[in-house]
Amino acid sequence: MLVLFAVTTYVLVEKSRKIEIKLKDIMSIEQSVRSLPKNYFVYDSVHRRHQLNEQVNFSLKSDIIPESYHAYLLDVGGVLQDSIASIRKKYKERVKFTLLIEGMSSNLPYTSKRCPEAVWEDNYTLSYRRALSLKRFWDDKGIKFDPTYCDIQIAGSGEDGIGRLPIQRLNQRFLIQILPKVGDINK
């Protein structure tokens, strides 16, 4: 019984030590992500996500990124690309990322002039297309994220979601969220 107790205690202590190391990794990686350059990103601690310092607002019913934001978004893409690569270099295979580009829309009614008979086009579709326009913009400008450790997801939250702004026209934008995925906690 004493031997069984000693072996069990050793196994539990060793497992606890490994979990503690992984927890420190997780906290350190999260801190690295929160340390994105302040001239481009601000961390919203209420909703636990990053937001661009300069909000890119789309014209009503449009998924075209206004040209006045192109230089800024090119810089943002480069900073994200470098930051994710830098964190990956530091933590190697212990971290991967999901980069979520979430398009949003106001609650103003939407009907498409491109395809008036398409009943599926609404603010959810518009918000998705806004997010997709940023991804395509970065692709066209050579901003790429290594698919071996960075998954890009394009989403549209339409008129819904947390963190909506009270002035509806200001919700015609997108959010960028960086979600680190750290190792396997069970190993």
C-alpha positions as CSV (number, residue, x, y, z in Angstrom):
1,M,0.0,0.0,0.0
2,L,2.9,2.4,0.8
3,V,4.6,1.6,-2.5
4,L,1.3,2.3,-4.4
5,F,0.9,5.6,-2.4
6,A,4.5,6.6,-3.3
7,V,4.2,5.8,-7.0
8,T,0.8,7.6,-7.2
9,T,2.2,10.7,-5.4
10,Y,5.2,10.8,-7.8
11,V,3.0,10.5,-10.9
12,L,0.6,13.2,-9.7
13,V,3.4,15.5,-8.7
14,E,5.1,15.0,-12.1
15,K,1.8,15.6,-14.0
16,S,1.2,18.7,-11.9
17,R,4.6,20.0,-12.7
18,K,4.0,19.5,-16.5
19,I,0.7,21.3,-16.3
20,E,2.3,24.1,-14.4
21,I,4.9,24.5,-17.2
22,K,2.2,24.5,-19.8
23,L,0.1,27.1,-17.8
24,K,3.2,29.4,-17.7
25,D,3.6,28.9,-21.5
26,I,-0.1,29.8,-22.0
27,M,0.1,32.9,-19.9
28,S,3.4,34.0,-21.5
29,I,2.0,33.5,-25.0
30,E,-1.2,35.4,-24.2
31,Q,1.0,38.2,-22.8
32,S,3.0,38.2,-26.1
33,V,-0.2,38.5,-28.1
34,R,-1.5,41.3,-25.8
35,S,1.8,43.2,-26.5
36,L,1.0,43.9,-30.1
37,P,2.2,47.4,-31.2
38,K,0.0,50.0,-29.5
39,N,0.2,52.3,-32.5
40,Y,-2.0,49.7,-34.4
41,F,-3.8,47.7,-31.8
42,V,-5.6,48.3,-28.5
43,Y,-6.6,45.4,-26.2
44,D,-10.2,45.5,-25.2
45,S,-10.1,43.8,-21.8
46,V,-13.9,43.7,-21.5
47,H,-14.4,41.6,-24.6
48,R,-10.9,40.1,-24.4
49,R,-9.9,40.9,-28.0
50,H,-7.7,43.3,-29.9
51,Q,-9.2,46.1,-32.0
52,L,-7.6,48.4,-34.5
53,N,-6.7,51.8,-33.2
54,E,-8.1,53.3,-36.4
55,Q,-11.5,51.8,-37.1
56,V,-12.0,51.1,-40.8
57,N,-15.6,52.1,-41.6
58,F,-17.2,50.9,-44.7
59,S,-19.7,52.9,-46.7
60,L,-23.3,51.9,-46.2
61,K,-24.1,48.6,-48.0
62,S,-20.6,48.2,-49.3
63,D,-17.9,45.6,-48.9
64,I,-15.2,47.7,-50.6
65,I,-12.4,48.9,-48.3
66,P,-12.1,52.7,-48.7
67,E,-8.8,53.6,-50.4
68,S,-8.0,56.0,-47.5
69,Y,-7.4,52.9,-45.3
70,H,-5.2,50.9,-47.7
71,A,-1.8,52.1,-46.4
72,Y,-2.9,51.6,-42.8
73,L,-4.2,48.1,-43.4
74,L,-1.1,47.2,-45.3
75,D,1.0,48.2,-42.2
76,V,-1.4,46.3,-39.9
77,G,-1.1,43.1,-42.0
78,G,2.7,43.4,-41.9
79,V,2.7,43.9,-38.2
80,L,0.4,41.0,-37.6
81,Q,2.5,38.8,-39.9
82,D,5.7,39.7,-38.1
83,S,4.2,39.5,-34.6
84,I,2.7,36.0,-35.2
85,A,6.0,34.8,-36.8
86,S,8.0,36.2,-33.9
87,I,5.8,34.5,-31.2
88,R,6.0,31.3,-33.2
89,K,9.8,31.5,-33.4
90,K,10.0,32.0,-29.6
91,Y,7.6,29.1,-28.7
92,K,8.2,26.9,-31.7
93,E,5.8,24.0,-32.1
94,R,4.1,24.7,-28.7
95,V,1.9,27.4,-30.3
96,K,-0.3,27.8,-33.4
97,F,-2.8,30.5,-34.1
98,T,-6.2,31.2,-35.5
99,L,-6.5,34.7,-37.0
100,L,-10.1,35.6,-37.1
101,I,-11.3,38.4,-39.4
102,E,-14.8,39.2,-38.4
103,G,-16.9,41.5,-40.6
104,M,-19.7,43.5,-39.1
105,S,-22.7,45.5,-40.3
106,S,-25.1,48.0,-39.0
107,N,-28.7,47.0,-38.5
108,L,-29.8,49.1,-41.4
109,P,-31.7,47.0,-44.0
110,Y,-29.6,45.6,-46.8
111,T,-30.7,44.6,-50.3
112,S,-28.1,44.0,-53.0
113,K,-28.0,46.0,-56.2
114,R,-25.6,43.5,-57.6
115,C,-28.1,40.7,-57.6
116,P,-31.6,41.9,-56.6
117,E,-33.2,38.5,-57.0
118,A,-30.8,36.9,-54.5
119,V,-32.8,36.6,-51.4
120,W,-29.8,35.2,-49.4
121,E,-28.0,38.5,-49.5
122,D,-28.4,40.4,-46.2
123,N,-26.4,42.0,-43.5
124,Y,-24.8,38.7,-42.6
125,T,-23.6,38.1,-46.1
126,L,-22.4,41.8,-46.3
127,S,-20.4,41.4,-43.1
128,Y,-18.8,38.2,-44.3
129,R,-17.8,39.9,-47.6
130,R,-16.3,42.8,-45.6
131,A,-14.0,40.4,-43.8
132,L,-13.2,38.6,-47.0
133,S,-12.3,41.9,-48.6
134,L,-9.6,42.4,-46.0
135,K,-8.2,38.9,-46.5
136,R,-8.1,39.4,-50.3
137,F,-6.5,42.8,-49.9
138,W,-3.7,41.3,-47.8
139,D,-3.3,38.4,-50.3
140,D,-3.0,40.9,-53.2
141,K,-0.4,42.9,-51.3
142,G,1.7,39.8,-50.4
143,I,0.7,39.6,-46.7
144,K,0.6,35.9,-46.1
145,F,0.4,33.9,-42.8
146,D,2.2,30.6,-42.7
147,P,-0.5,27.9,-43.0
148,T,1.6,25.4,-41.0
149,Y,0.9,27.4,-37.8
150,C,-1.7,30.1,-38.6
151,D,-5.2,29.3,-39.6
152,I,-7.2,32.2,-41.0
153,Q,-11.0,32.2,-40.5
154,I,-13.3,34.7,-42.3
155,A,-16.5,35.3,-40.5
156,G,-19.5,37.7,-40.6
157,S,-21.5,38.5,-37.5
158,G,-24.0,40.6,-39.3
159,E,-26.0,42.8,-37.0
160,D,-25.3,40.8,-33.9
161,G,-22.5,40.0,-31.6
162,I,-20.9,41.4,-28.4
163,G,-19.2,44.8,-28.4
164,R,-21.6,46.5,-30.8
165,L,-21.3,50.2,-30.9
166,P,-24.4,52.3,-30.1
167,I,-24.1,54.4,-33.2
168,Q,-25.1,52.0,-36.0
169,R,-23.0,53.4,-38.8
170,L,-19.9,52.7,-36.7
171,N,-20.6,49.0,-36.8
172,Q,-19.9,48.9,-40.5
173,R,-16.4,47.6,-39.8
174,F,-14.4,44.5,-39.1
175,L,-12.5,43.1,-36.1
176,I,-9.3,41.1,-36.0
177,Q,-8.9,38.5,-33.3
178,I,-5.7,36.5,-32.7
179,L,-6.4,33.3,-30.9
180,P,-3.3,31.4,-29.8
181,K,-3.6,27.6,-29.5
182,V,-1.1,26.3,-27.1
183,G,0.0,22.7,-27.1
184,D,-2.0,19.8,-25.8
185,I,-2.8,20.2,-22.1
186,N,-3.2,16.4,-21.7
187,K,0.4,15.5,-22.7
